[in-house]
Amino acid sequence: MNFLIEFWNFLKIRKKYWLLPIIFVLFIFGGLIVLSQGSAVAPFIYTIF
């Protein structure tokens, strides 16, 4: 949790708000891959990449 607070302070101080959508999309794709491993949906998700 400390990392998230420090990261938010970094974005706020340096005004790098454009990084938020990139980080958000990376977390979504990472979660999608982790949750779909071993399921029937996995071959379809791997074709995206």
mmCIF file as gemmi writes it, N, C-alpha and C atoms, coordinates in Angstrom:
data_model
loop_
_atom_site.group_PDB
_atom_site.id
_atom_site.type_symbol
_atom_site.label_atom_id
_atom_site.label_alt_id
_atom_site.label_comp_id
_atom_site.label_asym_id
_atom_site.label_entity_id
_atom_site.label_seq_id
_atom_site.pdbx_PDB_ins_code
_atom_site.Cartn_x
_atom_site.Cartn_y
_atom_site.Cartn_z
_atom_site.occupancy
_atom_site.B_iso_or_equiv
_atom_site.pdbx_formal_charge
_atom_site.auth_seq_id
_atom_site.auth_asym_id
_atom_site.pdbx_PDB_model_num
ATOM 1 N N . MET Axp A 1 ? 0.823 -1.189 0 1 0 ? 1 A 1
ATOM 2 C CA . MET Axp A 1 ? 0 0 0 1 0 ? 1 A 1
ATOM 3 C C . MET Axp A 1 ? 0.868 1.254 0 1 0 ? 1 A 1
ATOM 4 N N . ASN Axp A 2 ? 2.025 1.162 0.63 1 0 ? 2 A 1
ATOM 5 C CA . ASN Axp A 2 ? 2.933 2.298 0.687 1 0 ? 2 A 1
ATOM 6 C C . ASN Axp A 2 ? 3.411 2.677 -0.717 1 0 ? 2 A 1
ATOM 7 N N . PHE Axp A 3 ? 3.616 1.67 -1.56 1 0 ? 3 A 1
ATOM 8 C CA . PHE Axp A 3 ? 4.049 1.928 -2.931 1 0 ? 3 A 1
ATOM 9 C C . PHE Axp A 3 ? 3.013 2.758 -3.683 1 0 ? 3 A 1
ATOM 10 N N . LEU Axp A 4 ? 1.747 2.437 -3.513 1 0 ? 4 A 1
ATOM 11 C CA . LEU Axp A 4 ? 0.688 3.173 -4.209 1 0 ? 4 A 1
ATOM 12 C C . LEU Axp A 4 ? 0.629 4.628 -3.758 1 0 ? 4 A 1
ATOM 13 N N . ILE Axp A 5 ? 0.83 4.868 -2.484 1 0 ? 5 A 1
ATOM 14 C CA . ILE Axp A 5 ? 0.821 6.243 -1.964 1 0 ? 5 A 1
ATOM 15 C C . ILE Axp A 5 ? 2.007 7.026 -2.526 1 0 ? 5 A 1
ATOM 16 N N . GLU Axp A 6 ? 3.173 6.392 -2.537 1 0 ? 6 A 1
ATOM 17 C CA . GLU Axp A 6 ? 4.351 7.06 -3.083 1 0 ? 6 A 1
ATOM 18 C C . GLU Axp A 6 ? 4.203 7.305 -4.58 1 0 ? 6 A 1
ATOM 19 N N . PHE Axp A 7 ? 3.63 6.342 -5.291 1 0 ? 7 A 1
ATOM 20 C CA . PHE Axp A 7 ? 3.42 6.512 -6.727 1 0 ? 7 A 1
ATOM 21 C C . PHE Axp A 7 ? 2.443 7.648 -6.995 1 0 ? 7 A 1
ATOM 22 N N . TRP Axp A 8 ? 1.381 7.725 -6.212 1 0 ? 8 A 1
ATOM 23 C CA . TRP Axp A 8 ? 0.406 8.815 -6.386 1 0 ? 8 A 1
ATOM 24 C C . TRP Axp A 8 ? 1.057 10.166 -6.102 1 0 ? 8 A 1
ATOM 25 N N . ASN Axp A 9 ? 1.88 10.235 -5.061 1 0 ? 9 A 1
ATOM 26 C CA . ASN Axp A 9 ? 2.581 11.491 -4.761 1 0 ? 9 A 1
ATOM 27 C C . ASN Axp A 9 ? 3.541 11.872 -5.887 1 0 ? 9 A 1
ATOM 28 N N . PHE Axp A 10 ? 4.206 10.888 -6.46 1 0 ? 10 A 1
ATOM 29 C CA . PHE Axp A 10 ? 5.095 11.153 -7.601 1 0 ? 10 A 1
ATOM 30 C C . PHE Axp A 10 ? 4.308 11.744 -8.767 1 0 ? 10 A 1
ATOM 31 N N . LEU Axp A 11 ? 3.158 11.142 -9.085 1 0 ? 11 A 1
ATOM 32 C CA . LEU Axp A 11 ? 2.344 11.644 -10.185 1 0 ? 11 A 1
ATOM 33 C C . LEU Axp A 11 ? 1.827 13.042 -9.905 1 0 ? 11 A 1
ATOM 34 N N . LYS Axp A 12 ? 1.448 13.279 -8.667 1 0 ? 12 A 1
ATOM 35 C CA . LYS Axp A 12 ? 0.883 14.569 -8.299 1 0 ? 12 A 1
ATOM 36 C C . LYS Axp A 12 ? 1.935 15.673 -8.34 1 0 ? 12 A 1
ATOM 37 N N . ILE Axp A 13 ? 3.102 15.392 -7.808 1 0 ? 13 A 1
ATOM 38 C CA . ILE Axp A 13 ? 4.149 16.414 -7.731 1 0 ? 13 A 1
ATOM 39 C C . ILE Axp A 13 ? 4.709 16.729 -9.119 1 0 ? 13 A 1
ATOM 40 N N . ARG Axp A 14 ? 4.957 15.705 -9.903 1 0 ? 14 A 1
ATOM 41 C CA . ARG Axp A 14 ? 5.563 15.913 -11.224 1 0 ? 14 A 1
ATOM 42 C C . ARG Axp A 14 ? 4.533 16.113 -12.335 1 0 ? 14 A 1
ATOM 43 N N . LYS Axp A 15 ? 3.25 16.081 -11.977 1 0 ? 15 A 1
ATOM 44 C CA . LYS Axp A 15 ? 2.148 16.297 -12.925 1 0 ? 15 A 1
ATOM 45 C C . LYS Axp A 15 ? 2.222 15.342 -14.116 1 0 ? 15 A 1
ATOM 46 N N . LYS Axp A 16 ? 2.413 14.072 -13.804 1 0 ? 16 A 1
ATOM 47 C CA . LYS Axp A 16 ? 2.493 13.025 -14.832 1 0 ? 16 A 1
ATOM 48 C C . LYS Axp A 16 ? 1.187 12.222 -14.856 1 0 ? 16 A 1
ATOM 49 N N . TYR Axp A 17 ? 0.073 12.922 -14.925 1 0 ? 17 A 1
ATOM 50 C CA . TYR Axp A 17 ? -1.224 12.256 -14.88 1 0 ? 17 A 1
ATOM 51 C C . TYR Axp A 17 ? -1.482 11.403 -16.115 1 0 ? 17 A 1
ATOM 52 N N . TRP Axp A 18 ? -0.741 11.616 -17.193 1 0 ? 18 A 1
ATOM 53 C CA . TRP Axp A 18 ? -0.933 10.836 -18.403 1 0 ? 18 A 1
ATOM 54 C C . TRP Axp A 18 ? -0.479 9.392 -18.205 1 0 ? 18 A 1
ATOM 55 N N . LEU Axp A 19 ? 0.277 9.102 -17.125 1 0 ? 19 A 1
ATOM 56 C CA . LEU Axp A 19 ? 0.696 7.734 -16.851 1 0 ? 19 A 1
ATOM 57 C C . LEU Axp A 19 ? -0.433 6.879 -16.278 1 0 ? 19 A 1
ATOM 58 N N . LEU Axp A 20 ? -1.441 7.505 -15.688 1 0 ? 20 A 1
ATOM 59 C CA . LEU Axp A 20 ? -2.522 6.744 -15.06 1 0 ? 20 A 1
ATOM 60 C C . LEU Axp A 20 ? -3.254 5.81 -16.023 1 0 ? 20 A 1
ATOM 61 N N . PRO Axp A 21 ? -3.678 6.257 -17.205 1 0 ? 21 A 1
ATOM 62 C CA . PRO Axp A 21 ? -4.355 5.312 -18.104 1 0 ? 21 A 1
ATOM 63 C C . PRO Axp A 21 ? -3.47 4.145 -18.537 1 0 ? 21 A 1
ATOM 64 N N . ILE Axp A 22 ? -2.185 4.397 -18.713 1 0 ? 22 A 1
ATOM 65 C CA . ILE Axp A 22 ? -1.265 3.331 -19.118 1 0 ? 22 A 1
ATOM 66 C C . ILE Axp A 22 ? -1.165 2.286 -18.016 1 0 ? 22 A 1
ATOM 67 N N . ILE Axp A 23 ? -0.987 2.726 -16.786 1 0 ? 23 A 1
ATOM 68 C CA . ILE Axp A 23 ? -0.894 1.814 -15.648 1 0 ? 23 A 1
ATOM 69 C C . ILE Axp A 23 ? -2.197 1.045 -15.476 1 0 ? 23 A 1
ATOM 70 N N . PHE Axp A 24 ? -3.319 1.737 -15.639 1 0 ? 24 A 1
ATOM 71 C CA . PHE Axp A 24 ? -4.628 1.108 -15.497 1 0 ? 24 A 1
ATOM 72 C C . PHE Axp A 24 ? -4.824 -0.01 -16.523 1 0 ? 24 A 1
ATOM 73 N N . VAL Axp A 25 ? -4.474 0.245 -17.766 1 0 ? 25 A 1
ATOM 74 C CA . VAL Axp A 25 ? -4.621 -0.764 -18.819 1 0 ? 25 A 1
ATOM 75 C C . VAL Axp A 25 ? -3.683 -1.945 -18.573 1 0 ? 25 A 1
ATOM 76 N N . LEU Axp A 26 ? -2.472 -1.679 -18.122 1 0 ? 26 A 1
ATOM 77 C CA . LEU Axp A 26 ? -1.548 -2.767 -17.818 1 0 ? 26 A 1
ATOM 78 C C . LEU Axp A 26 ? -2.078 -3.66 -16.697 1 0 ? 26 A 1
ATOM 79 N N . PHE Axp A 27 ? -2.663 -3.057 -15.662 1 0 ? 27 A 1
ATOM 80 C CA . PHE Axp A 27 ? -3.248 -3.846 -14.576 1 0 ? 27 A 1
ATOM 81 C C . PHE Axp A 27 ? -4.429 -4.674 -15.064 1 0 ? 27 A 1
ATOM 82 N N . ILE Axp A 28 ? -5.241 -4.098 -15.938 1 0 ? 28 A 1
ATOM 83 C CA . ILE Axp A 28 ? -6.404 -4.832 -16.469 1 0 ? 28 A 1
ATOM 84 C C . ILE Axp A 28 ? -5.938 -6.044 -17.274 1 0 ? 28 A 1
ATOM 85 N N . PHE Axp A 29 ? -4.982 -5.835 -18.182 1 0 ? 29 A 1
ATOM 86 C CA . PHE Axp A 29 ? -4.492 -6.952 -18.993 1 0 ? 29 A 1
ATOM 87 C C . PHE Axp A 29 ? -3.801 -8.006 -18.131 1 0 ? 29 A 1
ATOM 88 N N . GLY Axp A 30 ? -3.019 -7.573 -17.16 1 0 ? 30 A 1
ATOM 89 C CA . GLY Axp A 30 ? -2.36 -8.518 -16.26 1 0 ? 30 A 1
ATOM 90 C C . GLY Axp A 30 ? -3.355 -9.337 -15.463 1 0 ? 30 A 1
ATOM 91 N N . GLY Axp A 31 ? -4.377 -8.679 -14.936 1 0 ? 31 A 1
ATOM 92 C CA . GLY Axp A 31 ? -5.414 -9.404 -14.201 1 0 ? 31 A 1
ATOM 93 C C . GLY Axp A 31 ? -6.192 -10.35 -15.083 1 0 ? 31 A 1
ATOM 94 N N . LEU Axp A 32 ? -6.445 -9.948 -16.315 1 0 ? 32 A 1
ATOM 95 C CA . LEU Axp A 32 ? -7.152 -10.801 -17.26 1 0 ? 32 A 1
ATOM 96 C C . LEU Axp A 32 ? -6.361 -12.064 -17.559 1 0 ? 32 A 1
ATOM 97 N N . ILE Axp A 33 ? -5.072 -11.928 -17.731 1 0 ? 33 A 1
ATOM 98 C CA . ILE Axp A 33 ? -4.229 -13.09 -18.007 1 0 ? 33 A 1
ATOM 99 C C . ILE Axp A 33 ? -4.154 -14.012 -16.794 1 0 ? 33 A 1
ATOM 100 N N . VAL Axp A 34 ? -3.992 -13.447 -15.61 1 0 ? 34 A 1
ATOM 101 C CA . VAL Axp A 34 ? -3.88 -14.263 -14.401 1 0 ? 34 A 1
ATOM 102 C C . VAL Axp A 34 ? -5.184 -15.001 -14.12 1 0 ? 34 A 1
ATOM 103 N N . LEU Axp A 35 ? -6.301 -14.321 -14.276 1 0 ? 35 A 1
ATOM 104 C CA . LEU Axp A 35 ? -7.584 -14.952 -13.963 1 0 ? 35 A 1
ATOM 105 C C . LEU Axp A 35 ? -8.017 -15.976 -14.999 1 0 ? 35 A 1
ATOM 106 N N . SER Axp A 36 ? -7.522 -15.859 -16.208 1 0 ? 36 A 1
ATOM 107 C CA . SER Axp A 36 ? -7.985 -16.767 -17.254 1 0 ? 36 A 1
ATOM 108 C C . SER Axp A 36 ? -7.061 -17.958 -17.474 1 0 ? 36 A 1
ATOM 109 N N . GLN Axp A 37 ? -5.979 -18.051 -16.754 1 0 ? 37 A 1
ATOM 110 C CA . GLN Axp A 37 ? -5.073 -19.177 -16.941 1 0 ? 37 A 1
ATOM 111 C C . GLN Axp A 37 ? -5.757 -20.466 -16.499 1 0 ? 37 A 1
ATOM 112 N N . GLY Axp A 38 ? -5.668 -21.449 -17.344 1 0 ? 38 A 1
ATOM 113 C CA . GLY Axp A 38 ? -6.261 -22.737 -17.034 1 0 ? 38 A 1
ATOM 114 C C . GLY Axp A 38 ? -7.731 -22.822 -17.384 1 0 ? 38 A 1
ATOM 115 N N . SER Axp A 39 ? -8.284 -21.791 -17.968 1 0 ? 39 A 1
ATOM 116 C CA . SER Axp A 39 ? -9.69 -21.846 -18.337 1 0 ? 39 A 1
ATOM 117 C C . SER Axp A 39 ? -9.83 -22.023 -19.844 1 0 ? 39 A 1
ATOM 118 N N . ALA Axp A 40 ? -11.042 -22.159 -20.294 1 0 ? 40 A 1
ATOM 119 C CA . ALA Axp A 40 ? -11.303 -22.343 -21.72 1 0 ? 40 A 1
ATOM 120 C C . ALA Axp A 40 ? -11.144 -21.04 -22.488 1 0 ? 40 A 1
ATOM 121 N N . VAL Axp A 41 ? -11.079 -19.919 -21.788 1 0 ? 41 A 1
ATOM 122 C CA . VAL Axp A 41 ? -10.968 -18.622 -22.44 1 0 ? 41 A 1
ATOM 123 C C . VAL Axp A 41 ? -9.513 -18.294 -22.773 1 0 ? 41 A 1
ATOM 124 N N . ALA Axp A 42 ? -8.56 -18.971 -22.155 1 0 ? 42 A 1
ATOM 125 C CA . ALA Axp A 42 ? -7.136 -18.655 -22.299 1 0 ? 42 A 1
ATOM 126 C C . ALA Axp A 42 ? -6.662 -18.614 -23.749 1 0 ? 42 A 1
ATOM 127 N N . PRO Axp A 43 ? -7.012 -19.566 -24.622 1 0 ? 43 A 1
ATOM 128 C CA . PRO Axp A 43 ? -6.509 -19.472 -26.006 1 0 ? 43 A 1
ATOM 129 C C . PRO Axp A 43 ? -6.98 -18.215 -26.734 1 0 ? 43 A 1
ATOM 130 N N . PHE Axp A 44 ? -8.151 -17.736 -26.418 1 0 ? 44 A 1
ATOM 131 C CA . PHE Axp A 44 ? -8.666 -16.535 -27.087 1 0 ? 44 A 1
ATOM 132 C C . PHE Axp A 44 ? -7.963 -15.278 -26.582 1 0 ? 44 A 1
ATOM 133 N N . ILE Axp A 45 ? -7.6 -15.27 -25.316 1 0 ? 45 A 1
ATOM 134 C CA . ILE Axp A 45 ? -6.923 -14.1 -24.763 1 0 ? 45 A 1
ATOM 135 C C . ILE Axp A 45 ? -5.491 -14.025 -25.286 1 0 ? 45 A 1
ATOM 136 N N . TYR Axp A 46 ? -4.821 -15.177 -25.427 1 0 ? 46 A 1
ATOM 137 C CA . TYR Axp A 46 ? -3.451 -15.16 -25.9 1 0 ? 46 A 1
ATOM 138 C C . TYR Axp A 46 ? -3.36 -14.735 -27.356 1 0 ? 46 A 1
ATOM 139 N N . THR Axp A 47 ? -4.43 -14.874 -28.119 1 0 ? 47 A 1
ATOM 140 C CA . THR Axp A 47 ? -4.381 -14.417 -29.503 1 0 ? 47 A 1
ATOM 141 C C . THR Axp A 47 ? -4.384 -12.896 -29.591 1 0 ? 47 A 1
ATOM 142 N N . ILE Axp A 48 ? -4.851 -12.23 -28.549 1 0 ? 48 A 1
ATOM 143 C CA . ILE Axp A 48 ? -4.836 -10.758 -28.529 1 0 ? 48 A 1
ATOM 144 C C . ILE Axp A 48 ? -3.395 -10.257 -28.523 1 0 ? 48 A 1
ATOM 145 N N . PHE Axp A 49 ? -2.534 -10.964 -27.831 1 0 ? 49 A 1
ATOM 146 C CA . PHE Axp A 49 ? -1.147 -10.527 -27.699 1 0 ? 49 A 1
ATOM 147 C C . PHE Axp A 49 ? -0.294 -11.163 -28.745 1 0 ? 49 A 1
